[in-house]
Amino acid sequence: MSRKVARNALWNVAGTLASLAVGLVALPVLLHALGAARLGIFTLALGLIGFSGLLDLGLGRALTQTVSSALGSGRPRAAVAALVWHVLRLLVGFGLLWVLLLWWMVPLVVQHLFKLQGGLAGETIVGLRAVALSMPFALVATGAMGALEGLQEFRRVSTQRAALSVVQFGLPALVALWRPDVGWVIAALASSRVLSAVVWVRGLRRVLPRLPGDRHQREDLHHLLHFGGWLSVSNLIGPLMDYADRFYLASVFPPAGVAHYTVPYDSATKLTALPRTALNAVFPALAQAQTKPGEAERLLRTATMATVALVLPPILIAAIFAKPLLDLWLGSAFAATSIPIFELLLQGIFINACAYLPFILLQAHARSDMTAKLHVLEFPLFIVLLVLAVHTYGLLGAALAWSLRVTVDAVLLYWAASRLLIEQRGSLVTAAALLVTGSVGLAAATYSEDAMLKTVIALSLLLGCAGIATRLLWQWWRPNAAALEKKP
């Protein structure tokens, strides 16, 4: 099981790396074609698309957990297929309702939240209404991808995601070069969601076809709706906390100023895409292993070490070389304001990446209610902190508030998981120790003014991560080597 999970994680990471490469190429093109103000609007549209994940009412993620646990407990595959296709039909209906609501809300958001006027407001309304029209397709794509992950079809998911990322970022870049109208560019982004739905549904139909006469089991549907109900609370509050900073900044600063925050924010948070996609391969395996504490313990310990070894080196390198990297990528004029924001966000990025481990562990054990309750507790505190920090420190204050918020979130998640899942407490303590060590070392390497000390800390962290990676590779290679030796 662990080798299969590792292969799935590698496929996920490969697909994410391809997506990141396309985004890195597309962003400077968009900046050159659109300018800072329109790029700020485009990144806000990306935020709205990320926020739209809540509109599936948690059913996409619930499908992953329910499909995994149902197959792990011996449910017939035909009954699982009937459940999945029933949920996809529900998502189409939800999507149509959201189209009507979002179409009406777009002008209010543009004029009163973003405070845009004139031609730029008109362009933004056109683009965001295109996003609204794409909503049914987006929800179906989310559900189909969730079901494929529950089936552990990660090779298919990763290759399709990589191919679709070329369209998602490449098409807006081409449109921007042809016509630097942010409405058309956002509409191009929305149209890629239609293609995504077609691709994901066709892929699901190949591996989990719905046969006439199949019926899903009522208890599976009840479990899915209960899990998805609590998850929808997290899906509402989580994106609000993730994107509240940029939307609040949009109400205080002009779009060009917001871009100095959103661009480093999006760039920094993309570094968490690697551990998150890797851990998404662990999530269905943990859900299947609920009745096997020993197997779950091994998976969790391996995932802990892999997360640190995977995410800390790129974040450390990005923090140390923030200035030359941003100067080269976006130009010195744009980067000057963004560098301290980028450095501060990277501190929170590492903590947030490690906090994803107890998050998926709780949800794999169907405790989406606990993660939702923690988000309800954190949200009002974060909003107060955000307003105070932005009022005091401006754009840098938003980065400070976000980083402090994810730190509190990590502490609460590790506490809740160790309290509720006693069998995994040892692995969670190990994960927390690695998180603290890595966070302290990262901060010291980023902000130390002593060049020698900075170098020593950075090399120590990189060597430690290399040691962890070597150990994991040895664990992977040793069983395969033994199997090869047994062959005649």
C-alpha positions, 0 to 999 in steps of 0.5 A, a space after each residue: 500500500 505504501 509504495 502505491 501511495 508513493 507512486 500516486 504522490 509522485 504522479 501528483 507532484 509531476 502534474 503540479 510541477 507542470 502546472 507551476 511551470 506554465 503559470 510561471 511563464 504565463 504571469 510575466 506575459 500577462 503583466 506585460 500585456 495587461 499592465 499592473 492594474 488589469 493584472 490585479 483584476 485578473 488575480 482577483 478573478 483567480 481568487 474568486 475561482 478559488 473561492 468558488 470551490 465552496 459552491 459544490 457544498 463539499 461534495 467533491 472532497 466528500 466523494 473522495 473520502 466516501 468512495 475510498 471508505 466505501 471500497 475499503 469496507 467492501 461496498 460493491 463497485 456498481 453501488 459506488 458508481 451509482 452514488 458518484 453519478 447521482 452526486 454529479 447530477 446534483 452538482 449540475 443542479 447546484 451549478 445552475 442555481 449559482 449561475 443565476 445568483 452570481 450573474 446578479 451579484 457581479 455588478 455589485 461586487 465590481 462597483 461596491 467591493 472592488 470600487 471600479 468605475 468606467 471601462 475597467 469596471 465594464 471589462 471586469 463585469 464581462 469577465 466575472 459573468 463568464 466565470 458565473 456561466 462556467 459554474 456548472 461545468 466547474 462543479 461537475 469537474 470538481 466532483 469527477 476529479 474527487 471520485 477519480 482520486 477516491 479510486 486512486 487513479 492518480 496517474 490519470 488525474 495528474 496527466 490530465 491536470 497537467 494538460 489542462 493547466 496549459 489551457 488554463 494559463 496559456 489561453 488567457 496569455 494568448 488572449 491578452 497578447 491579442 486583446 489586452 481587455 481583462 474581460 476577454 482574458 478572464 472569459 478565456 480563463 472561464 472557458 477552460 473550465 468547460 473543457 476541464 469538465 468534459 475531460 474529467 467526466 470522460 475520464 471517469 466514465 472509462 473507469 467507473 461507468 454507470 450501468 442501468 439498474 445500479 442503485 447506490 446504498 442509502 447509508 453511503 449517500 447519508 454519510 457523503 451528505 453529512 461529511 459534505 455538509 460539515 466540509 461546506 462550512 470549511 469550504 466557505 470559511 477557509 476560502 474567505 480566510 485565504 482570500 479575505 486579505 486580497 479582497 480587503 486590500 482591493 477595497 483600500 488600495 487601487 488595483 495596481 497596489 493590490 497586484 504588489 501583494 497578490 502576485 507574491 501571494 500567488 507565487 508563494 502559495 504555489 509552493 504549497 501545491 507540491 505537498 498538498 498534491 502529494 498528500 492528496 494521494 495519502 488522503 484516500 489511503 488513510 480513509 481506506 485504512 481507518 480500521 488498520 491503525 498500524 498501516 495508517 501510522 506508517 503512512 502518516 509517518 512517511 507523509 510527515 517526512 516527505 512533506 518537510 523534505 519536499 516543501 522546505 528546500 524550495 521555500 528556503 531557496 526562494 526566501 534567501 534569493 527573493 530579491 534576485 528571483 523577483 527582479 529577474 522574473 517581474 522586474 526591479 521596479 515591481 519587485 521592490 515593493 513585493 520582496 518583503 511581502 514575499 519573504 514574510 508570506 514564505 514563513 507562513 507557507 511552510 507552516 501552512 504546508 505542514 498543517 495540511 497533514 493533520 487536516 487531511 488526517 481528520 477528514 480521512 477519519 470523517 471528522 470534517 466537523 472538527 476542521 469546520 469548527 476550528 475555522 469558525 473559531 479562527 475566522 472572526 479573529 483573523 478579520 480583526 487582525 487583518 484590519 488592524 495589521 493593514 491599517 498599521 503596516 499597509 500591504 505588509 500587514 496583510 502578509 503578517 496577518 495571514 502568516 499569523 493566522 496559519 500559525 494558529 491554525 496549525 497549532 489547533 489542527 495538531 492539537 485536535 488530531 492528537 486528541 481525537 486520534 490517539 493511535 496516530 499521536 506519535 507520528 503527529 508529535 514527530 510532525 510537530 517537532 519537524 514543523 517547529 525546527 523547520 520554521 525556526 531555521 527558515 526564519 533565521 536563514 531569511 532574516 539573519 544579517 550575518 552571512 556566515 550564520 545564514 549560510 550555515 543554517 541554510 546548509 544544515 536545513 538542506 542537508 537535513 532534508 536530503 537525509 530525510 529524502 535519502 531515507 525515504 528513497 531507501 525505504 522505497 528501493 529496498 522492497 523492490 530490490 528484494 523482489 527483483 532478487 527473488 526472480 529467477 
